[in-house]
Structure formats: C-alpha cells, structure tokens
Amino acid sequence: MTARVVTLDLDLDGVADKAGLMDRCARDLRLPDWFGRNWDALADVLSDPGLWSGDGVDEETVVVVRHWDRYAAARPDEWATAREVFSQASAVTVALALGGSS
C-alpha cells in the first residue's frame, strides 16, 4: 500500500484563530466547497473515505500538520479541540510534524 502525503501548514501568517485554521484546512487539504468551516464539518471530511480515495487506488492519506506548535501556544483551547478532531479522523492519518520549524 502506498501513502499520499498532504501538508497542512499552520504557520501564524493567516492562521491566528479558528476561522483562519478552517480556511487553511480548506485550502491546504483541498476540501470541497460545501465544507462548513466548523469542528463538526472538519471531523466529517476527515472521516469521509470518499473524499480521500485516490482514483480507485488503494492508497492511505497522511495529513502532516506543520507549525502546529505556534497555533497551539496562541490558541490552546482551539488547539485542544483540533487535536481531538484529528485524533478521531477515520479516513486519514494525521501526523504532527516535530522540529524543523522553518
């Protein structure tokens, strides 16, 4: 099985709050226009296998979250919710990138 890697970059340039996080998710993860930009909608898209299947190829999708530590420090309550949503995703694997903050 191969893996497709998608990067979600939460640098603080444009991601200073929940709205910015949702916009970045929509952009970086190439979510559909109907994505509702709230926690429940994020949980739904990360658990919808139909959105992540790669042209019929048996391929796992790994979402690598970069620069999450900055967002976590700035918005700890929102980050706690985001981590919960990421941990419950069933259609993708979410990995937090450590180090290399450049």
Secondary structure, DSSP 8 states (H G I E B T S, - for coil): -EEEEEEEE--SSS-SSHHHHHHHHHHHTT--TT--SSHHHHHHHHT-HHHH-BTTB-EEEEEEEESHHHHHHH-HHHHHHHHHHHHH-SSSEEEE--S---
